[in-house]
Amino acid sequence: MHALFALLAALGVTSSGLPVKSPSAVGMSARRLEAIDRVVQRGISAGGYPGAAVVVGRNGAVVWQRGFGRLSWEASSGRVVADRTIYDLASLTKVVGTTTAIMVLYDQGRISLDAPVAAYVPAFSGGYKDSVTVRQLLTHRSGLPAGRELWRLARTPDEARRFVLDTQLECRPGDCYIYSDLGADVLGMIVEAVSGERLDVFLDEHVFQPLGMTDTFFRPADSLKARVAPTELLPPRGYPLQGEVHDENAYALGGVAGHAGLFSTAADLSVFAQMMLNGGVYGGVHIVSDSTVAMFTRRTAGHRALGWDMCDDGSDGSCGRFLSERAYGHTGFTGTSLWIDPDRQMFVVLLTNRVHAARARRPAKVIADVRADLADAAAVAVTDNPDNTLAMPARFRADREVGWNRPPPRTHRSRRSRAAHRAHRAHRAGKKSSG
């Protein structure tokens, strides 16, 4: 597969809309990018996820596109293909879907970010809720709690929506930061109220179809099931999930929700990322203005922009240590992430299904390290400015596997405890060899 991709790069053949170029053609090192393959494969070998899709792009072209592993742990499962395998994006829905829809309506002059939510969704009212603004929902400062167990409370999607709108605030608007799925759901309802269309229909009409993102949608058709990476084996619904949203609250809302429910491929997301880097335009198609993109992706307070998360330089979070302070992105619970670095004109897409019967003891730690490593590997692969070229790490987090399947090593173990540890290991080895 690597040889085929190299051939496509040499020929300049397009890949899912973006042209393919060799790393050297966009000022990147192919040798350094090879660290990505090792990092992602180590996550599979450690049992963090059965497969993954990765796309790295820079200066308008794809330079590294890979599928790793399989859709599931079964040996008979299909191989992951970056421009074919469809993943449940989980909370990437908040930015690729809901925030983008808000951007479109703002760009059209149909939404004011500082207007009260009740001006668009009158049912969201009462007490301090009357003063919650659209901007506060985007920055997770509305006062709404993180979530509610809608799947336990509601029997229909309409009833689930009422529970969302009836939720009481945990603090006065603007006084606290609470990352809230409910806030994203209310944003989706604003889109529907203003546009007169359901969220999925609006996005398909105004964003995904114009961009040629034909594998991006809510509620995948049954005919696509074989291409969709499965998620939970034993969810509260009582049956394995494949092609059905993993998030229980999104399912309770009918599979179309502001906080989760979107499915896509890594290749489709590369088109979306390039549109954002281009200032709202891709392939001659105008989605939003460059000023709107700039405003929504500018840090507002702490580590949040409008809808988007921001990369804090040196924070060692999901964007690693080396992306610029202007980099913005998001993660998803199912094991997904998207980071866009305007300073480097680069994006990094990672899609996995780490919630699918993970064999690692701490799959959340595995995916956290792999996400950060992927961003770091892409950043250090940028070599066209010798004065700013970063040193290649001697070891990545995935090379160390700290906390993945074993407790971290003790740095100050006494002589007696070391001897006891060796004796324990010898005892365990004896038990294994005896059957």
C-alpha positions as a LaTeX table, in Angstrom:
\begin{tabular}{lrrr}
\hline
Residue & $x$ (\AA) & $y$ (\AA) & $z$ (\AA) \\
\hline
Met1 & 0.00 & 0.00 & 0.00 \\
His2 & 2.87 & 2.37 & 0.80 \\
Ala3 & 4.39 & 1.79 & $-2.63$ \\
Leu4 & 1.05 & 2.49 & $-4.30$ \\
Phe5 & 0.68 & 5.77 & $-2.40$ \\
Ala6 & 4.21 & 6.76 & $-3.39$ \\
Leu7 & 3.34 & 6.06 & $-7.03$ \\
Leu8 & 0.21 & 8.21 & $-6.77$ \\
Ala9 & 2.29 & 11.00 & $-5.25$ \\
Ala10 & 4.80 & 10.77 & $-8.08$ \\
Leu11 & 2.00 & 10.99 & $-10.63$ \\
Gly12 & 0.19 & 13.76 & $-8.75$ \\
Val13 & $-3.00$ & 11.69 & $-8.71$ \\
Thr14 & $-5.73$ & 13.11 & $-6.49$ \\
Ser15 & $-6.87$ & 11.26 & $-3.37$ \\
Ser16 & $-10.43$ & 11.96 & $-2.28$ \\
Gly17 & $-10.29$ & 15.50 & $-3.62$ \\
Leu18 & $-6.85$ & 16.51 & $-2.36$ \\
Pro19 & $-3.83$ & 16.15 & $-4.63$ \\
Val20 & $-1.19$ & 13.69 & $-3.47$ \\
Lys21 & 2.37 & 14.98 & $-3.20$ \\
Ser22 & 5.57 & 13.52 & $-1.85$ \\
Pro23 & 6.60 & 14.87 & 1.55 \\
Ser24 & 9.65 & 16.58 & 0.05 \\
Ala25 & 7.41 & 18.50 & $-2.37$ \\
Val26 & 5.75 & 20.25 & 0.58 \\
Gly27 & 8.81 & 20.66 & 2.78 \\
Met28 & 8.45 & 17.54 & 4.90 \\
Ser29 & 10.69 & 14.57 & 5.61 \\
Ala30 & 9.40 & 11.16 & 4.54 \\
Arg31 & 11.88 & 9.47 & 6.87 \\
Arg32 & 10.53 & 11.38 & 9.86 \\
Leu33 & 6.92 & 10.74 & 8.85 \\
Glu34 & 7.64 & 7.01 & 8.99 \\
Ala35 & 7.49 & 7.33 & 12.78 \\
Ile36 & 3.71 & 7.61 & 12.34 \\
Asp37 & 3.48 & 4.04 & 11.11 \\
Arg38 & 5.41 & 2.72 & 14.10 \\
Val39 & 3.38 & 4.73 & 16.60 \\
Val40 & $-0.01$ & 3.73 & 15.22 \\
Gln41 & 0.98 & 0.08 & 14.85 \\
Arg42 & 2.21 & $-0.03$ & 18.45 \\
Gly43 & $-1.23$ & 1.09 & 19.56 \\
Ile44 & $-2.75$ & $-1.85$ & 17.70 \\
Ser45 & $-0.17$ & $-4.31$ & 19.05 \\
Ala46 & $-0.85$ & $-3.10$ & 22.59 \\
Gly47 & $-4.58$ & $-3.77$ & 22.13 \\
Gly48 & $-5.71$ & $-0.16$ & 22.14 \\
Tyr49 & $-7.74$ & $-0.44$ & 18.93 \\
Pro50 & $-8.04$ & $-2.97$ & 16.08 \\
Gly51 & $-7.35$ & $-0.51$ & 13.28 \\
Ala52 & $-6.81$ & 3.11 & 12.40 \\
Ala53 & $-6.92$ & 5.55 & 9.49 \\
Val54 & $-4.43$ & 8.42 & 9.27 \\
Val55 & $-4.09$ & 11.36 & 6.90 \\
Val56 & $-1.48$ & 14.11 & 7.14 \\
Gly57 & $-1.65$ & 17.02 & 4.73 \\
Arg58 & 0.34 & 20.16 & 4.14 \\
Asn59 & 0.25 & 23.07 & 1.71 \\
Gly60 & $-2.90$ & 21.82 & 0.03 \\
Ala61 & $-1.84$ & 18.21 & $-0.53$ \\
Val62 & $-2.02$ & 14.84 & 1.16 \\
Val63 & 1.48 & 13.59 & 2.03 \\
Trp64 & 0.76 & 10.60 & 4.28 \\
Gln65 & $-2.40$ & 8.51 & 4.00 \\
Arg66 & $-2.53$ & 5.10 & 5.64 \\
Gly67 & $-4.91$ & 2.45 & 6.81 \\
Phe68 & $-3.69$ & 0.22 & 9.66 \\
Gly69 & $-5.08$ & $-3.04$ & 10.98 \\
Arg70 & $-8.65$ & $-4.19$ & 10.60 \\
Leu71 & $-12.16$ & $-2.98$ & 11.29 \\
Ser72 & $-12.42$ & $-5.37$ & 14.24 \\
Trp73 & $-10.23$ & $-7.85$ & 16.10 \\
Glu74 & $-11.55$ & $-10.74$ & 14.01 \\
Ala75 & $-9.00$ & $-12.10$ & 11.56 \\
Ser76 & $-11.74$ & $-12.26$ & 8.94 \\
Ser77 & $-12.53$ & $-8.57$ & 9.33 \\
Gly78 & $-11.76$ & $-6.23$ & 6.45 \\
Arg79 & $-8.61$ & $-4.12$ & 6.33 \\
Val80 & $-8.84$ & $-0.41$ & 7.16 \\
Val81 & $-8.58$ & 1.80 & 4.07 \\
Ala82 & $-8.17$ & 5.51 & 4.75 \\
Asp83 & $-10.47$ & 6.66 & 1.96 \\
Arg84 & $-13.03$ & 3.87 & 2.38 \\
Thr85 & $-13.40$ & 2.89 & 6.03 \\
Ile86 & $-16.11$ & 4.87 & 7.80 \\
Tyr87 & $-15.75$ & 5.72 & 11.49 \\
Asp88 & $-18.11$ & 7.03 & 14.15 \\
Leu89 & $-16.64$ & 10.49 & 14.82 \\
Ala90 & $-18.25$ & 10.95 & 18.25 \\
Ser91 & $-17.49$ & 14.50 & 19.48 \\
Leu92 & $-15.81$ & 15.54 & 16.24 \\
Thr93 & $-19.48$ & 16.02 & 15.33 \\
Lys94 & $-19.39$ & 19.16 & 17.49 \\
Val95 & $-16.91$ & 20.92 & 15.20 \\
Val96 & $-17.11$ & 19.25 & 11.78 \\
Gly97 & $-20.88$ & 19.31 & 12.01 \\
Thr98 & $-22.58$ & 21.61 & 14.48 \\
Thr99 & $-20.02$ & 24.41 & 14.76 \\
Thr100 & $-19.66$ & 24.49 & 10.97 \\
Ala101 & $-23.42$ & 24.81 & 10.57 \\
Ile102 & $-23.41$ & 27.73 & 13.01 \\
Met103 & $-20.55$ & 29.29 & 11.01 \\
Val104 & $-22.57$ & 29.05 & 7.81 \\
Leu105 & $-25.63$ & 30.68 & 9.36 \\
Tyr106 & $-23.51$ & 33.37 & 11.01 \\
Asp107 & $-21.85$ & 34.04 & 7.66 \\
Gln108 & $-25.27$ & 34.42 & 6.10 \\
Gly109 & $-26.24$ & 36.98 & 8.74 \\
Arg110 & $-28.97$ & 34.73 & 10.14 \\
Ile111 & $-27.47$ & 34.21 & 13.61 \\
Ser112 & $-25.99$ & 36.66 & 16.08 \\
Leu113 & $-23.52$ & 35.03 & 18.42 \\
Asp114 & $-24.40$ & 37.40 & 21.25 \\
Ala115 & $-28.15$ & 36.94 & 20.91 \\
Pro116 & $-29.92$ & 34.94 & 23.61 \\
Val117 & $-30.57$ & 31.34 & 22.68 \\
Ala118 & $-34.23$ & 31.87 & 23.55 \\
Ala119 & $-34.51$ & 34.23 & 20.56 \\
Tyr120 & $-34.11$ & 31.20 & 18.30 \\
Val121 & $-35.35$ & 28.37 & 20.54 \\
Pro122 & $-38.04$ & 29.87 & 22.83 \\
Ala123 & $-38.37$ & 26.61 & 24.79 \\
Phe124 & $-34.86$ & 27.19 & 26.17 \\
Ser125 & $-35.95$ & 29.70 & 28.77 \\
Gly126 & $-36.57$ & 30.36 & 32.41 \\
Gly127 & $-34.33$ & 31.94 & 35.01 \\
Tyr128 & $-30.73$ & 32.48 & 33.98 \\
Lys129 & $-31.34$ & 30.45 & 30.82 \\
Asp130 & $-32.94$ & 33.56 & 29.34 \\
Ser131 & $-29.53$ & 35.23 & 29.24 \\
Val132 & $-27.50$ & 32.33 & 27.75 \\
Thr133 & $-26.03$ & 33.37 & 24.40 \\
Val134 & $-25.05$ & 31.39 & 21.33 \\
Arg135 & $-21.43$ & 32.36 & 21.98 \\
Gln136 & $-21.58$ & 30.90 & 25.49 \\
Leu137 & $-22.82$ & 27.60 & 24.11 \\
Leu138 & $-19.90$ & 27.54 & 21.67 \\
Thr139 & $-17.35$ & 28.17 & 24.42 \\
His140 & $-18.97$ & 25.76 & 26.93 \\
Arg141 & $-19.70$ & 28.61 & 29.32 \\
Ser142 & $-23.48$ & 28.50 & 29.25 \\
Gly143 & $-23.78$ & 26.91 & 32.68 \\
Leu144 & $-25.33$ & 23.74 & 31.28 \\
Pro145 & $-24.09$ & 20.49 & 32.83 \\
Ala146 & $-21.95$ & 18.04 & 30.89 \\
Gly147 & $-24.90$ & 15.81 & 30.07 \\
Arg148 & $-27.95$ & 13.87 & 31.19 \\
Glu149 & $-28.83$ & 10.22 & 30.79 \\
Leu150 & $-31.36$ & 10.92 & 28.08 \\
Trp151 & $-31.30$ & 7.28 & 27.03 \\
Arg152 & $-32.68$ & 6.34 & 30.45 \\
Leu153 & $-35.20$ & 9.20 & 30.66 \\
Ala154 & $-36.71$ & 9.48 & 27.19 \\
Arg155 & $-38.79$ & 7.04 & 25.17 \\
Thr156 & $-38.79$ & 9.05 & 21.92 \\
Pro157 & $-36.44$ & 11.53 & 20.21 \\
Asp158 & $-38.93$ & 14.34 & 20.79 \\
Glu159 & $-39.03$ & 13.53 & 24.48 \\
Ala160 & $-35.22$ & 13.48 & 24.58 \\
Arg161 & $-35.15$ & 16.95 & 23.01 \\
Arg162 & $-37.53$ & 18.23 & 25.69 \\
Phe163 & $-35.26$ & 16.87 & 28.41 \\
Val164 & $-32.32$ & 18.72 & 26.82 \\
Leu165 & $-34.21$ & 22.01 & 26.70 \\
Asp166 & $-35.60$ & 21.59 & 30.24 \\
Thr167 & $-32.16$ & 21.00 & 31.79 \\
Gln168 & $-31.33$ & 23.43 & 34.58 \\
Leu169 & $-28.06$ & 25.34 & 34.65 \\
Glu170 & $-25.33$ & 24.44 & 37.11 \\
Cys171 & $-24.00$ & 27.99 & 37.31 \\
Arg172 & $-24.75$ & 31.46 & 36.04 \\
Pro173 & $-23.92$ & 31.87 & 32.34 \\
Gly174 & $-20.31$ & 32.94 & 31.88 \\
Asp175 & $-19.29$ & 32.09 & 35.44 \\
Cys176 & $-17.95$ & 28.57 & 34.84 \\
Tyr177 & $-16.52$ & 26.32 & 32.15 \\
Ile178 & $-18.27$ & 22.95 & 31.74 \\
Tyr179 & $-17.62$ & 20.94 & 28.59 \\
Ser180 & $-21.22$ & 20.18 & 27.68 \\
Asp181 & $-22.77$ & 17.77 & 25.22 \\
Leu182 & $-26.11$ & 19.37 & 26.02 \\
Gly183 & $-24.83$ & 22.76 & 24.89 \\
Ala184 & $-23.87$ & 21.27 & 21.52 \\
Asp185 & $-27.32$ & 19.72 & 21.26 \\
Val186 & $-28.94$ & 23.11 & 21.82 \\
Leu187 & $-26.68$ & 24.57 & 19.11 \\
Gly188 & $-27.98$ & 21.90 & 16.75 \\
Met189 & $-31.53$ & 22.92 & 17.63 \\
Ile190 & $-30.66$ & 26.54 & 16.84 \\
Val191 & $-29.47$ & 25.47 & 13.39 \\
Glu192 & $-32.73$ & 23.65 & 12.81 \\
Ala193 & $-34.88$ & 26.52 & 14.07 \\
Val194 & $-33.11$ & 29.16 & 11.98 \\
Ser195 & $-32.73$ & 27.12 & 8.79 \\
Gly196 & $-36.01$ & 25.24 & 8.91 \\
Glu197 & $-34.10$ & 22.05 & 8.14 \\
Arg198 & $-32.95$ & 19.12 & 10.25 \\
Leu199 & $-29.26$ & 19.37 & 11.21 \\
Asp200 & $-28.17$ & 16.48 & 8.99 \\
Val201 & $-30.06$ & 17.82 & 5.98 \\
Phe202 & $-28.64$ & 21.32 & 6.43 \\
Leu203 & $-25.06$ & 20.06 & 6.69 \\
Asp204 & $-25.39$ & 17.77 & 3.72 \\
Glu205 & $-26.82$ & 20.58 & 1.58 \\
His206 & $-24.50$ & 23.40 & 2.68 \\
Val207 & $-21.23$ & 21.67 & 3.57 \\
Phe208 & $-20.69$ & 18.00 & 2.79 \\
Gln209 & $-22.13$ & 17.69 & $-0.71$ \\
Pro210 & $-20.61$ & 20.97 & $-1.96$ \\
Leu211 & $-17.20$ & 19.75 & $-0.73$ \\
Gly212 & $-17.61$ & 16.31 & $-2.26$ \\
Met213 & $-17.59$ & 14.67 & 1.19 \\
Thr214 & $-19.84$ & 11.86 & 0.04 \\
Asp215 & $-18.86$ & 9.53 & 2.89 \\
Thr216 & $-19.79$ & 11.98 & 5.65 \\
Phe217 & $-23.27$ & 11.74 & 7.15 \\
Phe218 & $-25.43$ & 10.88 & 10.13 \\
Arg219 & $-27.18$ & 7.49 & 10.23 \\
Pro220 & $-25.25$ & 5.54 & 7.56 \\
Ala221 & $-27.33$ & 3.50 & 5.14 \\
Asp222 & $-27.50$ & $-0.24$ & 5.73 \\
Ser223 & $-25.75$ & $-0.74$ & 2.40 \\
Leu224 & $-22.60$ & 0.86 & 3.88 \\
Lys225 & $-22.45$ & $-1.30$ & 6.99 \\
Ala226 & $-19.57$ & $-3.44$ & 5.74 \\
Arg227 & $-17.40$ & $-0.32$ & 5.44 \\
Val228 & $-18.19$ & 1.01 & 8.93 \\
Ala229 & $-15.84$ & 0.22 & 11.80 \\
Pro230 & $-17.84$ & $-1.36$ & 14.65 \\
Thr231 & $-17.88$ & 0.17 & 18.11 \\
Glu232 & $-19.42$ & $-1.24$ & 21.29 \\
Leu233 & $-20.00$ & $-4.99$ & 21.58 \\
Leu234 & $-22.24$ & $-4.86$ & 24.66 \\
Pro235 & $-23.89$ & $-1.43$ & 24.85 \\
Pro236 & $-27.03$ & $-0.69$ & 26.89 \\
Arg237 & $-28.99$ & $-1.28$ & 23.69 \\
Gly238 & $-28.16$ & $-4.95$ & 24.04 \\
Tyr239 & $-26.57$ & $-5.69$ & 20.65 \\
Pro240 & $-23.22$ & $-4.97$ & 18.93 \\
Leu241 & $-23.01$ & $-1.60$ & 17.19 \\
Gln242 & $-21.87$ & $-1.19$ & 13.60 \\
Gly243 & $-23.21$ & 1.66 & 11.53 \\
Glu244 & $-25.28$ & 2.95 & 14.44 \\
Val245 & $-24.14$ & 5.83 & 16.62 \\
His246 & $-22.16$ & 4.73 & 19.66 \\
Asp247 & $-23.25$ & 7.55 & 21.96 \\
Glu248 & $-26.39$ & 6.53 & 23.83 \\
Asn249 & $-27.76$ & 10.07 & 24.15 \\
Ala250 & $-27.27$ & 10.73 & 20.44 \\
Tyr251 & $-29.14$ & 7.50 & 19.79 \\
Ala252 & $-31.93$ & 8.64 & 22.11 \\
Leu253 & $-32.15$ & 11.85 & 20.06 \\
Gly254 & $-32.73$ & 9.82 & 16.91 \\
Gly255 & $-29.13$ & 9.45 & 15.74 \\
Val256 & $-28.85$ & 13.10 & 14.70 \\
Ala257 & $-27.52$ & 15.29 & 17.50 \\
Gly258 & $-25.35$ & 18.34 & 17.93 \\
His259 & $-22.83$ & 16.53 & 20.11 \\
Ala260 & $-22.41$ & 13.18 & 18.31 \\
Gly261 & $-23.72$ & 11.01 & 15.49 \\
Leu262 & $-21.59$ & 12.00 & 12.50 \\
Phe263 & $-19.73$ & 9.31 & 10.53 \\
Ser264 & $-16.92$ & 9.92 & 8.05 \\
Thr265 & $-13.67$ & 8.71 & 6.51 \\
Ala266 & $-10.20$ & 10.10 & 7.15 \\
Ala267 & $-10.00$ & 11.16 & 3.51 \\
Asp268 & $-13.25$ & 13.13 & 3.70 \\
Leu269 & $-12.02$ & 14.90 & 6.82 \\
Ser270 & $-8.85$ & 15.89 & 4.96 \\
Val271 & $-11.03$ & 17.82 & 2.51 \\
Phe272 & $-12.81$ & 19.53 & 5.39 \\
Ala273 & $-9.49$ & 20.41 & 7.05 \\
Gln274 & $-8.13$ & 21.88 & 3.83 \\
Met275 & $-11.27$ & 23.97 & 3.42 \\
Met276 & $-10.62$ & 25.42 & 6.88 \\
Leu277 & $-6.97$ & 26.11 & 6.07 \\
Asn278 & $-8.06$ & 27.79 & 2.83 \\
Gly279 & $-10.27$ & 30.20 & 4.77 \\
Gly280 & $-13.61$ & 28.56 & 4.02 \\
Val281 & $-13.06$ & 27.70 & 0.35 \\
Tyr282 & $-12.14$ & 24.46 & $-1.36$ \\
Gly283 & $-12.03$ & 23.54 & $-5.02$ \\
Gly284 & $-13.73$ & 26.77 & $-5.98$ \\
Val285 & $-16.59$ & 26.08 & $-3.56$ \\
His286 & $-17.25$ & 28.78 & $-0.95$ \\
Ile287 & $-18.54$ & 27.46 & 2.38 \\
Val288 & $-17.88$ & 30.45 & 4.68 \\
Ser289 & $-15.77$ & 33.60 & 4.56 \\
Asp290 & $-12.16$ & 33.68 & 5.70 \\
Ser291 & $-13.03$ & 36.20 & 8.40 \\
Thr292 & $-15.59$ & 33.78 & 9.85 \\
Val293 & $-13.06$ & 30.94 & 9.89 \\
Ala294 & $-10.53$ & 33.22 & 11.59 \\
Met295 & $-13.03$ & 34.33 & 14.22 \\
Phe296 & $-14.28$ & 30.85 & 15.06 \\
Thr297 & $-10.77$ & 29.41 & 15.35 \\
Arg298 & $-9.29$ & 32.22 & 17.44 \\
Arg299 & $-8.68$ & 31.56 & 21.12 \\
Thr300 & $-11.36$ & 33.23 & 23.23 \\
Ala301 & $-10.68$ & 32.12 & 26.79 \\
Gly302 & $-8.46$ & 29.41 & 28.20 \\
His303 & $-8.04$ & 26.64 & 25.66 \\
Arg304 & $-11.31$ & 27.19 & 23.79 \\
Ala305 & $-12.16$ & 28.95 & 20.56 \\
Leu306 & $-15.75$ & 29.04 & 19.23 \\
Gly307 & $-16.64$ & 25.37 & 19.20 \\
Trp308 & $-13.04$ & 24.32 & 18.65 \\
Asp309 & $-10.39$ & 23.34 & 21.17 \\
Met310 & $-7.02$ & 25.07 & 21.01 \\
Cys311 & $-3.51$ & 23.70 & 21.26 \\
Asp312 & $-1.57$ & 25.08 & 24.21 \\
Asp313 & 2.11 & 25.10 & 23.29 \\
Gly314 & 3.92 & 22.51 & 25.38 \\
Ser315 & 0.69 & 21.23 & 26.98 \\
Asp316 & 1.32 & 17.64 & 25.84 \\
Gly317 & $-2.40$ & 17.12 & 25.29 \\
Ser318 & $-4.01$ & 15.48 & 22.27 \\
Cys319 & $-2.17$ & 17.89 & 19.96 \\
Gly320 & 1.21 & 16.92 & 21.39 \\
Arg321 & 3.95 & 19.39 & 22.28 \\
Phe322 & 4.93 & 20.89 & 18.95 \\
Leu323 & 1.89 & 22.22 & 17.10 \\
Ser324 & 1.61 & 26.00 & 17.17 \\
Glu325 & $-0.45$ & 27.95 & 19.69 \\
Arg326 & $-2.85$ & 28.83 & 16.87 \\
Ala327 & $-3.53$ & 25.16 & 16.11 \\
Tyr328 & $-7.13$ & 24.13 & 16.68 \\
Gly329 & $-8.87$ & 20.79 & 16.73 \\
His330 & $-11.00$ & 18.34 & 18.65 \\
Thr331 & $-11.19$ & 14.75 & 19.78 \\
Gly332 & $-13.93$ & 12.13 & 19.90 \\
Phe333 & $-14.63$ & 9.50 & 22.57 \\
Thr334 & $-14.57$ & 6.64 & 20.06 \\
Gly335 & $-10.88$ & 7.34 & 19.40 \\
Thr336 & $-10.92$ & 10.10 & 16.80 \\
Ser337 & $-9.09$ & 13.40 & 16.47 \\
Leu338 & $-8.52$ & 16.23 & 14.02 \\
Trp339 & $-5.87$ & 18.94 & 14.43 \\
Ile340 & $-5.29$ & 21.85 & 12.07 \\
Asp341 & $-2.20$ & 24.04 & 12.31 \\
Pro342 & $-2.54$ & 27.26 & 10.26 \\
Asp343 & 1.03 & 28.33 & 11.01 \\
Arg344 & 2.36 & 25.22 & 9.29 \\
Gln345 & $-0.54$ & 24.95 & 6.81 \\
Met346 & $-0.87$ & 21.37 & 8.01 \\
Phe347 & $-3.56$ & 19.03 & 9.31 \\
Val348 & $-3.52$ & 15.64 & 11.04 \\
Val349 & $-6.46$ & 13.21 & 11.04 \\
Leu350 & $-6.66$ & 10.08 & 13.20 \\
Leu351 & $-9.67$ & 7.79 & 13.25 \\
Thr352 & $-9.91$ & 4.64 & 15.37 \\
Asn353 & $-12.59$ & 2.59 & 17.12 \\
Arg354 & $-10.81$ & 2.23 & 20.46 \\
Val355 & $-14.18$ & 1.51 & 22.16 \\
His356 & $-14.45$ & $-1.77$ & 20.24 \\
Ala357 & $-13.51$ & $-4.51$ & 22.73 \\
Ala358 & $-10.13$ & $-2.94$ & 23.44 \\
Arg359 & $-7.61$ & $-5.47$ & 24.71 \\
Ala360 & $-5.39$ & $-2.93$ & 26.45 \\
Arg361 & $-6.05$ & $-2.34$ & 30.13 \\
Arg362 & $-6.20$ & 1.40 & 29.57 \\
Pro363 & $-7.26$ & 2.07 & 25.97 \\
Ala364 & $-7.91$ & 5.73 & 26.81 \\
Lys365 & $-4.23$ & 6.11 & 27.71 \\
Val366 & $-3.18$ & 4.34 & 24.52 \\
Ile367 & $-5.22$ & 6.59 & 22.25 \\
Ala368 & $-4.15$ & 9.71 & 24.18 \\
Asp369 & $-0.49$ & 8.91 & 23.61 \\
Val370 & $-0.96$ & 7.92 & 19.98 \\
Arg371 & $-2.88$ & 11.13 & 19.24 \\
Ala372 & $-0.12$ & 13.25 & 20.74 \\
Asp373 & 2.62 & 11.24 & 19.03 \\
Leu374 & 0.92 & 11.59 & 15.66 \\
Ala375 & 0.76 & 15.37 & 16.00 \\
Asp376 & 4.37 & 15.51 & 17.16 \\
Ala377 & 5.60 & 13.26 & 14.34 \\
Ala378 & 3.88 & 15.46 & 11.76 \\
Ala379 & 5.29 & 18.64 & 13.31 \\
Val380 & 8.90 & 17.41 & 13.47 \\
Ala381 & 8.61 & 16.21 & 9.86 \\
Val382 & 8.35 & 19.83 & 8.67 \\
Thr383 & 11.89 & 20.61 & 7.53 \\
Asp384 & 11.63 & 23.45 & 4.99 \\
Asn385 & 12.79 & 26.07 & 7.50 \\
Pro386 & 16.11 & 24.93 & 8.94 \\
Asp387 & 16.01 & 27.62 & 11.63 \\
Asn388 & 12.73 & 26.25 & 12.99 \\
Thr389 & 13.11 & 22.53 & 12.31 \\
Leu390 & 12.41 & 20.59 & 15.50 \\
Ala391 & 14.68 & 17.89 & 16.87 \\
Met392 & 13.41 & 14.37 & 16.29 \\
Pro393 & 12.43 & 12.80 & 19.65 \\
Ala394 & 14.63 & 9.88 & 20.64 \\
Arg395 & 11.50 & 8.03 & 21.73 \\
Phe396 & 7.81 & 8.71 & 21.35 \\
Arg397 & 5.19 & 8.02 & 24.01 \\
Ala398 & 4.14 & 4.90 & 22.13 \\
Asp399 & 7.69 & 3.61 & 22.37 \\
Arg400 & 7.52 & 3.84 & 26.15 \\
Glu401 & 3.91 & 2.60 & 26.57 \\
Val402 & 3.74 & 4.09 & 30.07 \\
Gly403 & 0.53 & 3.04 & 31.78 \\
Trp404 & $-0.89$ & 1.21 & 28.77 \\
Asn405 & $-0.95$ & $-2.30$ & 30.17 \\
Arg406 & 1.38 & $-2.18$ & 33.16 \\
Pro407 & 1.81 & 0.26 & 36.04 \\
Pro408 & 4.56 & 2.84 & 35.47 \\
Pro409 & 8.01 & 1.78 & 36.71 \\
Arg410 & 9.03 & 2.85 & 40.19 \\
Thr411 & 12.07 & 5.08 & 40.16 \\
His412 & 13.03 & 4.67 & 43.83 \\
Arg413 & 12.51 & 1.00 & 44.61 \\
Ser414 & 14.46 & $-0.25$ & 47.61 \\
Arg415 & 16.94 & $-3.15$ & 47.38 \\
Arg416 & 14.54 & $-5.33$ & 49.37 \\
Ser417 & 11.55 & $-4.44$ & 47.16 \\
Arg418 & 13.59 & $-5.09$ & 44.03 \\
Ala419 & 14.52 & $-8.53$ & 45.35 \\
Ala420 & 10.88 & $-9.23$ & 46.22 \\
His421 & 9.85 & $-8.13$ & 42.76 \\
Arg422 & 12.37 & $-10.48$ & 41.13 \\
Ala423 & 11.18 & $-13.35$ & 43.31 \\
His424 & 7.57 & $-12.62$ & 42.38 \\
Arg425 & 8.41 & $-12.60$ & 38.68 \\
Ala426 & 10.28 & $-15.89$ & 39.04 \\
His427 & 7.29 & $-17.39$ & 40.84 \\
Arg428 & 4.92 & $-16.25$ & 38.10 \\
Ala429 & 7.21 & $-17.58$ & 35.41 \\
Gly430 & 7.26 & $-20.93$ & 37.16 \\
Lys431 & 3.48 & $-21.01$ & 37.29 \\
Lys432 & 3.22 & $-20.26$ & 33.57 \\
Ser433 & 5.76 & $-22.92$ & 32.59 \\
Ser434 & 3.93 & $-25.51$ & 34.68 \\
Gly435 & 0.72 & $-24.99$ & 32.79 \\
\hline
\end{tabular}
